């Protein structure tokens, strides 16, 4: 097909039609690839039930969340925000914050590899991965992030236009909100009490927080009932919603 | 957007919709009625004309990147604050027009404005909030509703259910409230699946209205004068709503009188009547003001009249069209998609 196109172009003396066809084909491929990307991340359903001290009704602000997660890698973060190294259960709180940041950084790595492979080759990925692991485990390690600073607005606009990145950012900000305001003061708040993961190969894993068994029985039953109902409803709805989007987008883009 | 929805065989309650965030305002009464509806298997009625705005909100979200990080993001460029209620029919229609108009403007903006397009992505999650007004709390002078439950449903399979702590500890019938919250979210999500054919119908109606509107104005004028584009859109929306008005009127005629007004024919007859408007307009324009159509000979204009009438007659004479349009649409959709890609590459 490419030879035919070149012949036609030469005959017309105009290579523009060939470029346009390539461009259109490329655009279509990009569109289908993007939708495939959206759908390929669905290998598992995870339902979390948590109790929080305060729920905000505000709309998710991507820029603000990005700034909050980015500042975790800065040296004085834990001092400035008064975060103790260990929470009331003795868990390493600093480590959990850092691993949230690491999640975002890793998401950025994979995004870079997909979208900008030349730039990705210039960066020594294995070295960065090792540095990231050191950052999480050691307390005074200074890490140079690949993620753009919150002040670099152009770069920020580019990464926030990536659907997968924003989705991950949103999930991380949810988990971070669960870590904040909890901690030492009140062990009952801002904890995920129950989590169920349903994987596509049929494995169902349910995890309960140990504090759940220390609350009064009535309250515990409330959580358990709410969680079970949530799993049933969630699984049904997730499956149907998925079918809806798949059929709609597949119809629009044509099957590949 | 504020909505008043009715629990099956119950009272009305308010739902606020902001992009993909749905907020339910509940009280004890409503919760009990929802519990009853759950047991009897009732479903929540959401007006079908909302399907297009809701799909639009469900698909796109706008992330603004500002030099100065405000606490209140400026989403009023994007948000449509209209209250849609079942009560007043005429007002409902006008609000529907305004909503569709804003959505079309946003779509145009998406196509033509590059920075807007960069900052718009697919929506990543649905959020359902429940506010509860506790009638029994007498010590609370300010009876502001509290946000007690929030569910974030991500499209990649993560679901977070949050329960507010004081509510969890204090309230006795919390289980029913949580059930009500889940039921409402389920109803909203299944609204999209169940109305797929309606979506197809609405989109084809819009496209048909666009074709009719295009035939009013001489199309050769359009590339030179892009200012006609808003007029075109206005005409399109006008025709779309005239059609829906006519459909509603026809639907109210008792079946015994005109038996051919069955469900399939209804749509076609409505479009026939609607098509008479641009047809008469064109004929009037040809006869009285030939100067508008400079450079066009009159046979071209008559061709357009013939096409309009032919289209309308086809729709009436061919009653299977409504049933057949779905598989055809499914097959055409990839072609339309590819064609759009091709067109977009020209811009």
Interface residues (C-beta under 8 A of the other chain):
Chain A: X20 X23 X24 X27 X28 X31 X38 X41 X42 X43 X44 X45 X46 X47 X48 X49 X50 X51 X52 X53 X54 X55 X56 X57 X59 X60 X61 X62 X63 X64 X67 X153 X156 X157 X158 X160 X161 X162 X163 X166 X167 X170 X171 X174 X188 X189 X219 X222 X223 X225 X226 X227 X229 X230 X233 X234 X236 X237 X238 X240 X241 X242 X243 X244 X245 X247 X248 X251 X252 X253 X254 X255
Chain B: X18 X19 X21 X23 X63 X64 X65 X66 X67 X69 X73 X75 X118 X119 X120 X121 X122 X124 X125 X127 X129 X147 X148 X149 X150 X151 X152 X153 X154 X155 X156 X157 X158 X159 X160 X161 X162 X163 X164 X165 X168 X169 X174 X175 X178 X179 X182 X185 X186 X189 X190 X192 X193 X196 X330 X333 X334 X336 X337 X338 X341 X342 X344 X345 X346
